């Protein structure tokens, strides 16, 4: 049973992030991991994968990767680690270590992830946040393979802009997230200093956010956060989503991710 003590709401509003322990059961975490590795086992490397991810030129690789990402709305796509895929389609590492993430619509196209994403406890969470018409615009499965997974400090609301800011990131730890495995680090209360959404983060203010398996980390759209590489020998799996309130808000037309007739942002309460 998830710990839905409303105290986390106060923490979230005060600090810009919060951790709900035991939000998912061990069985739910293991089911999602098993499903993802089942899907990976059946994945066939295509000419498209090779065209996007096999370049040894770092600039070309990055450009191709982001173009592929921006065209992934409403789809389930597989993103290879740099140097994991050769131009002839062979892998330099085992397949389960070759993928860095799977995005962007697992929550809709895969029954295991869909069941969790639209579960009653997820709806209760959105209700506790005060959301009236929440939607899920995207979801990402992260592997955080050994030696990878770092992200520079940022605010999610820089990339997914809306007014007023009612964007909440959700990070479900399918494995323990700690300093060694590359947990997230936050600057508490930085969401309150949102007048300038550019960053000039003071590194000394970052605080590690430890999340045991099954914990859900809530991330305000304007809180500054980052994470480091996974320094262990095992992946640190996580399932992530964003919740967006549609009632009384305006989604920026400049956002790279848009609701379309083909794949509208998915309502949480009615699914």
N, C-alpha and C positions, 0 to 999 in steps of 0.2 A: 504494500500500500504506500503510495507516494505521501511524503510529508508536505501537506499543503497549508501549514501554519502561516497565517497571513503576515507574520513578522517579516517574512522575506520581501513582502511588498514594500514595507518601510525601508528596508535595507537597499532594495533596488532603487527606490526614489531618492534616497539619501546619497548613496555611493555611486550609482550608475551601473551597478551590477550586483548579482546575488547568486548564491548557490543553493539549490534545493537538493538535499541529500536523498538518495534512494527514490528518485523520481521514477526510474525504470528498475524493474526487477533484474536479477542476474539472468533469469530465463529469457527475458525480453532482449537484453543486451547480447546474449549468446545466440539467440535466434537471428538477430540482425547481422551479426558478424558471420554466422554460418551461411546465411542467404547471400551475403555479398561475395564470400569466397566461392560459393557454388556458381554464382553468375560469372565470376572471373574465370573459373575453371572452364566454362563453356565459351568464353570470349575468343573469337577468331580475329586475328590481326588483319586489317584490311588495307587496301591501297590508300585510303583516306588517312588512316593512322600513320602510315609511313610518310605520306606527303607532309603531314603536320609535325610529326615528332621525331623524325629520323635525322634531321639536319645537325651536323656537328658545329655549324656556325651559330654562336650563342645569340647574336642579334636576330638572325632569321628564325631560330627556334622560338624565341620569345614572341616575335611578331606573329608567327603562325599559331602559337598556342593561344594567344589572346583573341585572335580573330575567330578561332574555333570555339573559344569559350563564349564570346559575345553572340554566337549563332546557336547556342545550346539551349535557349529558353524553350521549355516544353518538351525537351528531349532527355534521354539518358545517354550521356557520352562519357568516354573513358579518356583520362588524361595521363599520359605516360611521364615518368620521371625523365629528366634530361640524361642523355647518354644510355638510356635503358633499351632503346630500340635502334637497331642498325638499319642502314638503307636497304638491305636485302630482306628485312622483315623479321630477322632473328633477334632474340633478346639477349642482353648481356648479363641479366640477373633472372632469378626465378620469376615467373609471371606474377605471383602474389607480392613481389617486391618491386615490380616494374611500374605500377600504377600509383600516382600520388592522390588522385581523387576521382570520384564519379559524380557527375552533375548533369542537369539541374532539376530534374523532375522525378526523382525516385519516389517522392511522396505521392505521386499520382499513378505512375506506371508499374510500380512493383508492389504486390499485395502485402508483403511483410512490412515494408516501410509505410505503406498507405495506412495499414491498420493502426500502427503506432501514431502516425502523424495526425490522424483524425480521431484519436481515442478520446474517451470521456475526460480523462485526466488532462489532456491537452486543451480541451474545451474549458475545463474548470480553470486552468491556468490563465487562459485568455480573459475569462470572466473576472478573475481576481485582478488582472491588470486594468480592468475597466473598459476593455474593448467591446464595442457593440457590433461591429461588422468586420471581424478579423479575416484576413485572407493569408494564404501561404504562397508567396510569389516564386519561391525556389527552395531547393534543398541540395545539400552536398554531403557526400560520404568522404571523409578524410582518412588516409592511411597513416600519415606522419611516419614514414619509413625511417629506419636508422640513418642518422646523419642529415635528415631533411626535415621540412615542416616549418621553418622559420618564416615569420611575417613581420615586416617593419611596423612601427607604431602607426595607427590609423584610427579613424572614426568610420563606422559603417555608413553613417549618414552623409559622408562625403561622396559615396558612390551611389547610394540610394537616397536621393533627396526628396523630402516632402515637407509640407507645412500644414499644421504644426507637426513637429517630429514625434510621430507615434510608431516608431520602428523598434522592434525588439528582436535581437539575435538570440538564437537558442543553440547551445552546444551541449550535446548529450555525450558524456564520457562512456564509451564502450570498453575502455581500458582505463586504469588509473592515470590521471594527468597530474604530474608533479614536476618539480624543477628539473629532474633528470630526464624525464620523457618529453619535456617541452611544453609545460602548462602555459596558460595565458597569464599575462601580467597586465594590471590595470593601474591607471592613475585615478584613485578615488575622487569623486566629486567633479571630475573634469567635464562631465556632461553639463554642469551648471555654467561653464565658461564657454558658451556656444556662440557668442557674438561673432567670433572669427573661427571658421571651421578649418582653417589651415592649421598645420601643426608646428609647434615649437616646443615639443615636449621636454620637460626636465627629467632626465633619466633617473635622477635620485628619488623621484616620487613614485616610481613604479613599484607595485606590490604584487607578489605572486598569488595566483588564485588556484589553490589545490582542489582537485575534483576527483573523488573516488569513483570507481566504476558504478554506473547507474545514476550519478549525480547530473543534474541539469544546471548549466550556467546560463543566466539571463544577462543580456548585454544591451544596454541602452544605446540607441542609435548615435548618440553624441559622445559617449565615453571613450577616452583614448585607451587603446589596448594593443598588445603585441604578443608574440610568442617566439621562443627560441627553437633551435633544432632539437630533435630527439637524439639524445646522447647514449641511448641504450642499444642493445642488439635486437630488439623486438619492435614491431610497429606499435603506434599508439592510435588505435581506431577511435573515430568519433563520427557521430551523425549530427549534422547541423541544418538549421532552417532559419528563416526569418518570418516573423509575424508582423503584419501591417494592418493598422486600423484604417478602414475606408470611410467610416462615417465622420463627416466634418473635417476631412483632410483633402489635400491636393497633392497628387503624385506628380513629380516634376516631369515634363515632357522631354527634358534633357537626359533623363536616366537611360542607361544602356538597356535596362530590363523594363519591358513594357507589357502590359496586359493586352492580348490580341484576341481577335475572334477565334482564331485557331486554338490558342491556349490562353484563356483568361486566367487571371489570378484566382486560385481555388478557395472558395469560401470555407471556413473552418466549421461553423456551427451546422451547416446544412448537409455535410458529408459524413 
